[in-house]
Amino acid sequence: SSQEEILSDGRFSCIARDPRFWEMPEKERKVKIDKRFRAMFHDKKFKLKYTVDKRGRPVNYTSTENLRKFYALSESDSDLSESDSKELTVKKKKKKKAKAKGEADS
């Protein structure tokens, strides 16, 4: 209700129409990175465990959570990585089947 009162006031009515004060959309909020940097989400080198925040209060979270909060894989790369991983699993299955047949013959 106080928000409505502020926006109805003539002095602040332009704030509702001004794009500088709009909230940033979720899609644009995160920085898009490509597949070269996807290892930082699961690599141990990038993982730090914090025990206190910048003001000295105890916390229990890791830097990986911050990375996921600010960075997102670009959609084209994430689609490629999913298809690459599916192709790799199919190739592995074929190799295992071929090895199993080769072992059965000898």
DAJO-V289141 format. One record per pair of residues at least 12 apart in sequence whose C-alpha atoms are under 7 Angstrom apart, sorted by sequence separation. I is the first residue (numbers start at 1). GAP is how many residues later the second one is. D is the distance in Angstrom with one decimal. If there is no record, write none. Layout:
# DAJO-V289141
I;GAP;D
I;GAP;D
This chain:
# DAJO-V289141
49;12;6.2
50;12;5.7
49;13;4.4
48;14;5.4
49;14;6.5
47;15;6.5
48;15;5.2
47;16;5.6
47;17;5.8
41;23;6.1
41;26;6.9
38;35;7.0
33;38;6.8
35;38;6.9
31;39;6.3
32;39;6.1
33;39;6.2
34;39;5.7
30;40;4.9
31;40;4.8
32;40;5.0
33;40;5.0
34;40;5.6
30;41;5.0
31;41;6.0
32;41;5.5
33;41;5.6
30;42;6.0
32;42;5.0
35;42;5.7
34;43;6.0
